[in-house]
Amino acid sequence: MKRHFKQGALALVFSGALFCGAAQAQVMIDMRLITCADFLAMSPADAALSSAWLSGWYNQKIGSTTVDLEAFERNVKNVSKWCASYPKETVMSGLDRATAPKK
């Protein structure tokens, strides 16, 4: 439990640092419209922020309340790999497939 708390605190500090700069920009992005090609072409800072948002969306959808930084890194790599194969698909459609109930 202590490790999860430390990871959560680290993620909170990291996201706070990212949002400080983004708050001044006043940019609105509809995450549903980001294609895999768009995601793969993002700057490292934009990709990190988008990945953090997508991770939060995904974890809320599955009901997870923990932060696992190793799993986060692994998931970002998996999404990037999937996106390389499907550049015209939206990132959200891939995450929808990943979070869909298994039949």
N, C-alpha and C positions, 0 to 999 in steps of 0.2 A: 504494500500500500504506500509505503514511504516513497518508493521509486516512482509510482504513478503520480504522486503529489509533486515531486520534483520536476517530472516531465511536464505536467500540467502547468506548473508555474513558469517553466522555461518557455513553453509554447505561448502562454499569455504575454510574457514580456516580449517575445519575438513578434507576435501579432500586433501588440501595442506600438512597437517601434515602426512596423510597416504602415500602420494606419495613421500615424502622426504625419508622415509625408503625404500620404494619399488624401487625407482630409483637406489639405489646402488645395488640391487639384480640382475637387468638386466634379469628378467624373463618374457617370453612371454607366454600368455595363450590364447588359442582359446576358447572363451566363448561359441561357438556353441557346443563344445564337453563336456561341464560340465553337468553331469547327476544330477538328483535330489539327488541321494545317495551321490555323490561327494559334492554337495552343503551343504547337511545336516551334512557331516562329517568334514567340514572345521573348522579351528580354529576360534574363535570369530573375530580376526583381519582380517583374510582372508575373512570371511563371510561378514564383514562390508564393506570391499573394493569392493568385488564382488557385493554386494547389491547396493552400490552407483553407480557402473558402469552400472548395469542392469537398475537401476532407470533412469539414464541419457539416456540410449538407448531407453527405453520405452517412456519417456517424449518427446524425440526428435521425435519419430515415430508418436505420437499423436499431436505434435505441441505445447506442453505445454512449457511455458517459466518461470513458477513459481516454487518455492520450498515450499512444504507443509510438514514440518517435521512429523506432526501427521499422515498424509496420507502415508508418506514414511514408518513409523513404522508399520502401519496397513497393507500396501502392502507386506512388508517383512514377516510378520506373515502369511498372506494369501498364499504367495508363498511357505513358509516352510510347511504349512498345506497341500497344494496341492502336494508338493514334497513327503511328507510322504506317500501319497496314490499312487504315481506313481514314485517309486525310479529309475526305469530304463529309464524313459523319460528324455530328456534334459530339462534344465531350460528354454532355449530359445524356445523350442517347446511349453511350457506352456505359455510363454509370447506372442508368435505368436498367439496362440489361444485367449488369452485375448485381443489382439489388433486388431484381425480380424474384419472386418466390420460385423455387425449383419445382419442376413438374415431374 
